[in-house]
Amino acid sequence: MSDRRSQRIRQQLRQHPNPRGRHDPVAFHVQIRRVYQPAGESPTAADQHAQLARQLRRQRQGRG
């Protein structure tokens, strides 16, 4: 039985080789945004948040 199960898993892996590897080029927050953002809605809020984060980072680096 376990043999049959492993065969099925191997087939599935053949169909979808490494669907989400560790070295995924897509960043995690981008995936989340894709999932939770309804189609046709502009991600302005997320972009504003990213801009704020960038500004804060720049200020911190300038001080240091």
PEGI-V745480 format. One record per backbone hydrogen bond with DSSP energy under -0.5 kcal/mol. NH is the residue of the N-H (numbers start at 1). CO is the residue of the C=O. E is the energy in kcal/mol with one decimal. If there is no record, write none. Layout:
BEGIN
{{NH CO E} {NH CO E}}
END
This chain:
BEGIN
{{5 1 -2.3} {6 2 -2.6} {7 3 -2.3} {8 4 -2.3} {9 5 -2.5} {10 6 -2.6} {11 7 -2.4} {12 8 -2.4} {13 9 -2.5} {14 10 -2.2} {15 11 -2.2} {16 12 -2.7} {17 15 -0.5} {18 16 -0.6} {19 16 -0.6} {21 18 -0.5} {24 21 -0.6} {24 22 -1.1} {31 27 -2.1} {32 28 -2.5} {33 29 -2.4} {34 30 -2.5} {35 31 -2.4} {36 32 -2.9} {37 33 -1.8} {38 36 -0.7} {41 38 -1.7} {44 42 -1.5} {47 43 -2.1} {48 44 -3.0} {49 45 -2.4} {50 46 -2.5} {51 47 -2.8} {52 48 -2.7} {53 49 -2.5} {54 50 -2.5} {55 51 -2.7} {56 52 -2.7} {57 53 -2.4} {58 54 -2.7} {59 55 -2.7} {60 56 -2.7} {61 57 -2.7} {62 58 -2.8} {63 59 -2.3} {64 60 -2.6}}
END
